[in-house]
Every structure is written in C-alpha cells, then in structure tokens.
Amino acid sequence: QVQLVESGGGLVQPGGSLRLSCTASRIFSSYTMGWYRQTPGTQRELVAVITGGGGTTTYADAVKGRFTISGDNAKNTVHLQMNSLKPEDTGVYYCNMDVRRSWAPRENYWGQGTQVTVSS
C-alpha cells in the first residue's frame, strides 16, 4: 500500500498562484505521479503528470503554460505550481500514483484530495 499526502490547496483570486504538493510513502522503479481535478457532476480529469525520475511531463491543454509539475525524488514528492489561476481551475485536486511494472500487476493510488477555489 502507498499513502499519498497532499497539501497546498486553498482560496485564491483570479490571476493568483498556488502550489500543491504530494508526498508518497514509497516509490517504485517505474511509476508516474500527478494531479487530477474533479468538479461536482464531472469525472476526474488529468491536470498534469510526471514520470518517476522526472523524465517526462504531460499537461492538460487547459493548463499548459500556466501550471508546472516537478518532482523531488529525494523526498518522494511531486509539486504542482499553478500560476495565472482562473475560476475554471476550481475543483478538488487529487494526487495520483500509477505503478506499472512488467513483473507485477498494475497499482494505482489516490490521495484524499485538496480543494482549490479561484474566486474574487
């Protein structure tokens, strides 16, 4: 089992910034970590993910150029720097770890979620 602990959500005005962090209780030889967003009545949607070791990043089109995901391997932590926030960025942000190894079943873990509200 893996525990994902999130921090950094809150209320911010449009145009402002927030930084989300997610720390995993352990990491694996092959995994991705990242953030998904959910609003009432919708499915979780990918915001940004990064491969273990920080080699590759993927962003949703809506956040490209505004959000930056980075990894701190020494601390098993992923950060999401969110700049130029818009009201439509509002939602519950969930940290995710996806583990895929050829010799073991896929594992997928979620954090408890942190609320981000962008409003004036």
N, C-alpha and C positions, 0 to 999 in steps of 0.2 A: 504494500500500500504506500501511496505517496500523499503527503499533505501539502496543499498549496495555500500559502497565507498571503493575502492581498492587503494593500494599504494605498492610501493616497487619494481616494475619491473625495467628493465634496461639491459645494456650490460655487460657481464662478460666473462672472459676467461674460457676455459675448465678447470675443476678442482676447479673452484671458487665457491662462495656461494652467495646466495641472500635470502632475507626474504620478503615474501609477507604478507600483512595484509589486512583484510577486516572487516569493521565495519558496523553493521546493525543499522538502525534507531529504530528498535524494535526487540524483540524476543518473542517467544511463549512458550507455555507449552510443546510442542512436536515438535521438528524440527531437521534437520541436516544442517550443513553448510560445505562448502568445496570448492574445486577448480577443474575446468575442463580446459583442454588445447585444443586449436584448431590451426591447421596449414592450409595454403591455400589448398583448394580442399578436405579437410577432415572434418568429423564430430567432434563435441566436444567429448572429451574422459575424463573419470574420472581420476583425479590425486590422490586426497585424500579427504575424508570427515570425519566429526566428529559429533557425536550426541550432541544435546544440553545438557549441563552439563558435557560434556567431557567424557562420559562413554565408547564409542566405536569408534574406528577409522578403516577406510578402506583405503587401498592404492592400486594403480595400481602396478602390478608386476614389471614394469619397474623402479619404483622409490623406492621400498622397500629397506630399509637400507640406503637410501641417503636423503630422504625427511621426515620431521616430521611435523605433523599438531597438533596444540594445540589451546585451547580456553581460552579466558579471559572473563568469564561470566559477571563480574562487568562492563566491557566496551563494551559488545556486540560485541566482536572482535575475529576473528579467524586468526591465524598466520600459514604460511607455511614456514618452514625453509628448504631451498634447498641447500644441500651440494654436493660436487663432481659432479658438473654440467657437462653435456655432450652436444655436439652440437644438438643431437636429442631431448633435452629438450626445444629447441627453439620453441616459439609459443606465441599466445595470451592466457593469463591465465584469466579465468573468475571465479569470486566468485559466488557461488550459495547458496540459502537458500531454502530448501524443507520443507514445513509445512504440517504435516498430523495429523489431529485430528479427532476422531471418530464422533464428533458432528458438523463438518464443512467441506465444500469442501476443497480438496487439494489446496494448494497455492504454487507457485514456482516463485522464483525471481532470476534475474541475475544482476551482476554488469556490468560496461561498458567495462571491460577488461583492462588488462595491459600487455604490450609487454615484453617478456623475450627473449633475444638473447644471445646465448652462442657461441662465436666465438673468434678465435685468430686473 
